């Protein structure tokens, strides 16, 4: 923090004597903004990011400089729960990243994912879908299909379709995510368990109770085998499974699993 503060003061003095040192000041402001952010001094960090962007724009600096500054500002605003302010900064950062030579499709895809999540929370489903699809296209082109980032995007897009009331499309996306995860991670990874759980939810929504039970049971089997690290997820999925069994009048099966889950969690907690 002291070094970044001193560098910023030195850069300000240099620019006061000769404006050609403006790029040095922009870089110093960015470094200080990051240091303030990491120290939890968020208001000061926001102010420094905005000052750096203003000076970079005024100095017609390279687009990659603006892309990185706007990425930092957008993610900070988002993390502070100031989504409405973050949205236009995200949008401009994505444009900047696309204008770079070569374009930074990976960072743009990550920002599009964040932006889509915000639009989903605001029930702006069409905008969220647009950004998820663009992120998938960009990341598949840059990284290939079988990556964890791409599988997460398919999973998130499935969640969007489910929230928007399109369970058939949600099912397709959840299957895409799970197939990638199976190839990358194998059948017994907790992320695969999440995909099984998501499919259980959508199968139930579509009225396929047998498939829903099977998906939930596969998810729970995987999570139980990772109970040391996945106890919270195991319990959450287990409660959803019990609720579903109750809704379809499988009371005996629900009671049997509830007893098993209680025993598994008790052993895990050393009770």
Phi, psi and omega in degrees: 000314179298317180296317180293322178295316180296320180295323179293316178298318180296319180293322178298317180296321180295318180292325178299328179275324183208114183299345181293348177274010181304319178301325178296322179292318179300316179295320179294319178297320178298314180297320180290322177300318179294320179295317178296319178299312182295333179273359180082012179267072195289321180297317178294322178297315179301315180299320181291318176301314182295320178297317180298319179295315180301317182288325178293320177294314181298327181270008182044052181282168183302149185295331180294329177296312179295322180300314182290322178295315181291328175298314179297317181293317182297314182292327177292313178301317180297314180297335178272003179079017180257061188299319182301320178288328183288329189305305182293332178290317174303312184301316181290322178300319179297319176298317180298316181296325177287336181273350179293158178239106357282162178298147178262083184291331183291308178297320178300320178296320178294320178292321178298323177298313178299316181296317179297321178297321177294315179297324177297315179299332180271005182063025174265074192292323181296317178294320178298315179301316180304316182285323176299315182296318179294322179295317179299314180299315182294316183286324176296322178292324184274323189245344189095169186284319188273073175225156180295326178298316181293319179298322179295323178295316177299320179298315180293322177295322175299318177297324177295312180298322179296314180296328181277356177091027179238074186295329179296314178294323177300316179301316180300316182291320179297323178293317177303313181299315183293321180298319177295315181297322178298318180291323183280318195246346184087171189283349188246024180269145179303329177294326175293323175300320178299318179297318177299318179298315179299319178293324176301316180298316184285326175300317179297318178300326181274359177085010179264082187293325180295315179294324179298314179299315182299317181294316178299317182294323176294319178299313183293324178299315181295313183295324178295326179288346177243033190301331181302320182256346189238026182300318181295318179293319178302315181293318181296314179293321179299319178294322176296319179297315179298318179297319179295316179300320177297320182293332180257016172066033173261061188295322180295317179294322179297315181295321181295317180290322179302320179294317179297314182298317179301319180293317179298314181291324178296318178296319180298320182277357180074027181275000000 
